[in-house]
Amino acid sequence: MKNIFAKALGVAAVAAMTMTSCGDSFLDTDIYDAVDMEGALDNANRVELALNGTYYRFSQYYFAGNYATVTPDIASDITYWNGSNSHQNAMYQFNYLDTEYSMLYIWSYGYKVVDNSARIIQACDEQIPTASEADKATLIRAKAEAHALRAYAMSVMTNVFGHQVKVNGQDYSSTPGVVVVDTPVEPGTTVSRSTVGDCYAQILSDLDKALAGFNEVGDRRSLFAFGKASTLGLMARVKLMLEDFDGAAQAAADALAAKGISTLTYDPEAYEALYAGNNTNTESFLALAIDEKTNWSANSCGTLFTSYCYGPSPYLVGLMGENDIRTAIWYWTDQKRSQIVPYGDAVPWFGGGKFGVPASGNCAEATNYLINAPEMFLIEAEAKLRSASGKDLDGARRALLVVAKRNLDITSTADLPSDEAALMSFIRDERARELFQEGHRLWDLRRWNVTTGLTAYQAPTVKWRINNVTLGDLVLPIPVDEVNAGFGVAQNEGWEATRPQ
């Protein structure tokens, strides 16, 4: 697997970086406190340095810092591209090929995270039996974080490159997923894709092992590192995908309890303050360490949702109530970004939304909040409504209300639908409203298999270039460079036919 692993080895740990220009120039920046992943993880300090480097790769714009996070929203019904720039336009228009650059980077950097995590886990296992008590705790915690990092990367790649594991009760776990990496794989090794089911088994195993480690020695209680709450939050997300609704509801509740969150923000100014900096969101379990010194500049999400012309679609705008506080961070500007303009003016630029209000005034310095409390309440609501052990409509409404009260016109469960079908429709819409810019929508549309429109145009009118399609069978292509490398990774057969027209 040359494309995965040959580039995933080598220098891995990064303590400090400075980006000074656009494009890929940050790749040329000096790297400090770095260690070689190959054969050098022989003490707890070096393991920690390698872990820092794995977080850095995880957070780069090639993966969680942009492409892996925003692509599922861009390729959906809730995002609008005004056509002034061409970033990610192929995904938005669903005319992507197997050469699509965002897919290549998600694949290659996902496997950098997976491979580095596997090496850290192996190094910890080798050292823990003979380590001092202090080093033993450090190694157990590092191993737990590496398991969680690998689980996150594998969950993203399985979603992107495999079939949806469950679609309204129909099981696709036997279809091709991605390559499971339980132990380090050397460059040039011939491999094969595991099934989607095996990928999810690996993900759940990693999450269980991460939780075991955090339960034994505690976590760092850092927003920028995996801990118990964020691991439970990821588990809730994964179990929702698997339609393990009881398990998803329990994991979501446990995540909220671990973080000590029972309610959310309902004041417009307080809501705006959640997104004022890289550690200001008190509702978040996990974020990326992006700030004025370490950011992706022109390749940041803040740039994508401003100068590169993405924003909420007219459909999503229409879902927002007049008194919904989430629109406190929504505004539009002219193309020179010199003044705020009314929504609907010719080719308006979005102000950035969740990426648009860092205290510095520079949208590129806004971080990605990856696992957050509102998602947990929404998972609880959907899971309780769809539970195979007994639908709990009242419990679903109570969980849903915690998020739905962001619309100040909703004050009690009496303001929510009372019948099952209408309540499920409301949950779908509420996930669109709350999770915009967090990267869930395409996967939601696939697992629900609901009829939708895609590729919005002519804002502020709700118009679609692709109308009345379902996405339950949508499969994206494996990057052609990986397939052609000749190390055993086969293409998704017939992926072109699943692309909506």
Secondary structure, 3 states (H helix, E strand, C coil): CHHHHHCCCCECCCCCCCCCCCCCHHHHCCCCCCCECCCCCCCHHHHHHHHHHHHHHHHCCCCCCCHHHHHHHHCCCCEEECCCCCCCHHHHHCCCCCCCHHHHHHHHHHHHHHHHHHHHHHHHHHHHHHCCHHHHHHHHHHHHHHHHHHHHHHHHHHHHHCCCCEECCEECCCCECCCCCCCCCCCCCCCCCCEHHHHHHHHHHHHHHHHHHHHHHCCCCCCCCCCHHHHHHHHHHHHHHCCCHHHHHHHHHHHHHHHCCCCCCCCHHHHHHHCCCCCCCCCEEEECCCCCCCCCHHHCHHHHCCCCCEEECHHHHHHCCCCEHHHHHCCEECCCCCCEECCCCCCCEECCHHHCCCCCCCHHHCCCEEEEHHHHHHHHHHHHHHCCCCCCHHHHHHHHHHHHCCECCCCCHHHCCCCHHHHHHHHHHHHHHHHCCCCCHHHHHHHHCCCEEEEEECCCCCEEEEEEECCCCCCCCCCHHHHHCCCCCCCCCCHHHHCCC
